[in-house]
Amino acid sequence: MSSGLALAIPFIRLRSTHAQALDPSVGEPPESAEPKLKTIPYAFGRAFRDNLIVRERPTVKSPEVRRLRANEVIPLLGEVIGVGPTTYNPFWYLTSDGYVHSANVQPCNNVLNKPLSEVDEEGLWAEISVPFTELRAAANPQSGKRALLYYGCVFRILRLAEGTDGKTWYAIADGNNGRSVLGFARAEHLRPLGPEDFAPLSPDVPLDKKRIEVNLKTQTATAYEYDEPVFTARVATGGKFRTPEGIVDFFTIPGKHRIFCKIAGMRMTGGTEGYDYYNLPGVSWVSFFTGSGIAFHGVYWHNDYGKPRSHGCVNMLPDQAHWVFRWTMPTYPHSERAELRVKRQEGSLVEVF
């Protein structure tokens, strides 16, 4: 990643986050056919794993151009509908030297921020605005690296620190870990979140005229105002995982629910070591709607929507989860620094079917 790149493409609210997929039964596109390129609100992509293949055309049968390294950042020039490797996710990204399937690429931007000059004792929320940044044990680029933090993650800035490199660093924490310092990150890589990032969307629409439907068959989430759809996203709901007890289905529970708890960023952990264990810092824009811990939230560890693959939650792109967070009730104040809980009847309706 080059810190000299500072392109910012704003997220645009869309009624559908992807073009309608073509029928996969049509087979390979003609060699002469030029895929229809769709503009996307992201300038870059980060490879989730090693050996991710870039191909000449958006099909698994096309010749290989090269392979990406894990966390390699590439330019994204747009999105096309291709063929394979799955029928539920036919989306490919055009990059500078070919096409790469979207499932293992995190769409992102690379925006550097002016460091804050002060932080009050309550701290404030901030999101990672670059493809990835290093979390260090101290405000020193040579100190122990604790982790990589990825685009869209949300943390609490606890305080400022003057780095040994002469730059400003932030001491940060997960939202659900109080004031326990997770580590230090370069200030320019985090965007402090202001009141506008928490301002409610469509606040004049009554609570009983808003709802979100999660369709388990189509793997979509659709928000309605007065029975009119205003937002749609492809999602990934609860799937099956191997556990010490065998294969367990962590399905997203069907029925009518209410959003009753929110937090802007938190660490999520669960599962069993060696099986389905996960430990995910900075999960963004979390809106819980069941007592068992099922929520809408942003994802930075996959981009493979259209198939169940979570531990029950409704996975979305961070920008989409942010939209849901702001649109649904309860309203989360900019001044809040931890989870916000309300009575269930005060929260927005979520219908899972």
N, C-alpha and C positions, 0 to 999 in steps of 0.2 A: 504494500500500500504506500502510495506517495502522499505525504502530508501537503504537497503543493497543490493537489487537486481539491478544489473547494466548490464543486458544482452543487447547486441546490435546486431541485425540481419540486415544487409544492405538491402535496397530496391533493388530488381532486376528488370531491365526493361524486361517486358514480352510482347509478342505479344497478349496474352490474359490474363486477370487478374484472370480468373476463368476457371475451366474445363467446358466443354460443359454439360449443364444440361440434365439429362435423361428425357424421356417422362414421365410426371407424371401419365399417364394412366396405367402404369405398376403396380400401386398399391404398397402395402407394400412389402419390401424386405424380402426374406426368413430369418427366425431367425438364420439360420446357416451361412448366407452370411456375410462376413467381409467387411465393407465399405472400399473403396479404399481411403487411406489417402494421401492428397496432402500437400506438404511442403508449408508454407507461410512465408513471411518475417517479421513476428511479433511474439514476444515471449509471449505477454500478451493480455488480453482483459479486457475492463472496461464495467460493466453493466450499461446501460442507465437508468434503472428503477428498482424499488423494485419488488420482487416476480417473477423474471425471472427464468424459470424452467430449471434445469439440468436433463436430462433424461438418462436412461440406454442405449438407442439406438437412432440414428438420425431420429426419427419419432414421431409425436405428439401422437401416440397411445402407445408409450413405457412408462413403469412405471417411475414415478417421483423419482429422487434421492434426490434432495434438491432444495431450492430456493435461489437466489442471492439477495443481498441488492443493492440498487442504489449506483453506484460508487465502488462496490466491484471489486477488480482486481483479475483475475484468469489466470493461465498459459494456453496458447494456444499451443497444440501439433500438430495441423494440421487442415485441412479442408476436409470435405467429402460431397458428395451429398446424401441427405436424402429425406424424404417424408414430405411435409407440413411444416408449416401451410399454405403456399401459393405456387402456381405453378410457379410464376415468380422468386421466390427466394428459391431454394431448398438447400441452403448451410448451413451446420452446422459446428460448431467447436468442436473438441475433446479437453476436458480439463482433469484435473487430476481425476475427479470422474464421468465422463459421457460426454454427448453431450448437447450443447446449440445452439439454432437457432441463426444464425448470425445477424438477423435484429436489435436486441437490444443490441449488443455487439460492442464496438469500438475496432478494432484491434490496438495495440500500442506496443511500446517498453518502456524500462525504463533505460535511460542512464543519468548518472550524469556527469556534466561538470566542468572543472576547471574555477573558476571565473576569469574574466578579472581584470587586475591591473589598467586599466585606460580606459576611454571612452572619445572620443573627443566631442567637443561642438555640432556636428551634430548628435551624437548618431549613432546607427546602428541597423540593423534588427536581430531578434533572434526568434527561435521557441521553444515551449514547448517540451521537450524531455522525459518527464515522463508521466504516465497515467493521473495524474492531480496534480495541485499544488494550494496552497491557495494564493489569492491576498489579501494583508493586507493594512490597512490604513497607516501604518508606517513600518519601518524596524525593526519590533518587532513581534515575533511569538505570543505574547499575545494581540496585538492591534486588532482593529475591523476587522473581515473578510468581505471583500467586495464581493468576488465571488470565485468560483473555475474556474481555467483555465485548459484546456484540451490538451492532446497530439495533436501535429500538428498545434496548434494555432500560429500565427505569430504576433509579436508586435515589437515596437521600444524600445530599451534600451536608456533612456535619460541620466542617470547618475548612478554612484555607490553610495551605502550607507552602512555604517558600522552598522550592526544590534546589538541590545542589547544582542543577543545570541553569539556575537563574530564572526558571519559569514557575508559574503558579500551578499548584496541584490541589486537588480536593481529596480530603478524607471522606470516604463514602460508606454507606451502610445499606443493607437490605431493609425495606420498609417494615418488615415484621420482626426485625431483630433489635429494635430500640436504638440505642446509641453505641452499639458494638461495632467498632470500626472494621470494615471488611478489608480495606486496604486503601491505597492512594492511586489516583488516576490523573492524567494530565487534564488541566482545566479546559483547555481549548477543545477537547474531545467530548465534552458534555454540554448540552444545551439546558440551561436553567429554565424551568417551566413556570410561566406566569399565569395570571388570572385568566387570560384568554384560552389557555390550554384546558381549563376546567369549566369554562362557561357552558351552561346547559344548551343543548340544541333543541329547537322547537319547544321552548318552555311554555308557550301559550296553549299547547295542545294538552287537554286534560289527561290525567293518569289513565282513565278508563277508555281513552281513545288511542292509546299506544299499545302495541304488543310486538313481540318478536317470535316468529315461528322458526323452529329448527326441524328441518325435514331430514330424517335419518336415511331415507332412501336416496334422495338426490344429493345429500351432504351439502345443504345450503342453509343459510340463515337469512331471513327476510324480515325487515322491520316495516310495520304498518302504522300509518296515521289515518284515522277515520276509514279504516279498511282499504286504504290505498297504499301500495308498496312505495317506500321512499329509499330503501337501501337493500342491497342483496350482496352476499359474499359467499364464495365457496369456502367450506370449512372442513375440518377433520374432527369427528366425534369419537366417542369411546370405542376401543377395539379390544382384541384378544392378545394376551401376553402369557408367556411361559413363566410359571411361578413354582416354588417348591411343592405346591399341591397339584401341579399340572397346569393345563391351559385354562386360564380364567378370562371370562368375558367382562371387561370393565365398561359395559355399555352405558351410554348417556340415558338416564332414566326418562322414559316417556311420561307424558302427563302435563298438567298445568302447574307451573311454578311461579315464584316471585323473586325478583332480585332483592336481597335483603342485606347484602354486605359488599362493600367495595374497598379496594386499596389500589393506589396508583402503581406500586411496584413491590414485589415480594419474592422471597426464595421459596421454591416448591421442591419438596423432597418426598420420596416414597419408594415402595417396592422393596425388593430383596437383593442384596449384593450377589452378583453372579447370575441374576435372573432379569428382573424388570426394574432394577434400581435406577432412580433418577435423582439428581441434585442440581437444580437449575436456579442460579441467582438472577435477580433483576427481571423476573417475569412481569410483563407490563399490562396495565389497564385491566385489572382483575375484577370481574363482576360475578359474585357468587349467587346461585339461585337454588341450590339444594343444601341441606344440612350435612350431607356426606362430602361436601367440598367440590361440587361440580360448578364450573364457572366458564364464562367467556374470558379469553385472555389472549394476548399477543404471543407469538412464537418466533424464536430465532434459531431453532435447531432442525427445522425442516421447512420445505416449501411444497409439500405434497398433499394438496387438498383435493377432496372428492372421494376419500376413502377413510373409514374409521381407523384411527391409529393413536388415539390418546388414552389416558387412564380415566376417561369419563368426561373430561372437560371439552369445551367447544373451542378448538384451535383456530386462530385467525391470524392474518398479518397484523403487526402492531398498529398500523394506522387504522385498520378496520376495528380492532378492539378498542382503540381510542375513541372512535366514533360511537360505538355502542356504549362505552363508559359515560360519555357526555350526554347522549340522547336519552338514556334510561334514567328512571328514578331508582334510588334517591340521588339527589344532586350531591356531588362530592366537593366540598369547599376547597378553594386554593390554599386556605390556611390549615387544612387537616394534614397531619403528619403520620397517621397510622390508619388502621382499618376503621371504616364507618359502618355501623350497624343500625338498622331501623326495624320496626315491626313489619312483618311480611306484607300486610295490606297496604303499606306505604310504598312498596316497590313495584316496578314494571312487570307486566305479565310476560312469561316465557312459556310458550307451548311447544313441547317436544313430541313429535309423532313419526 
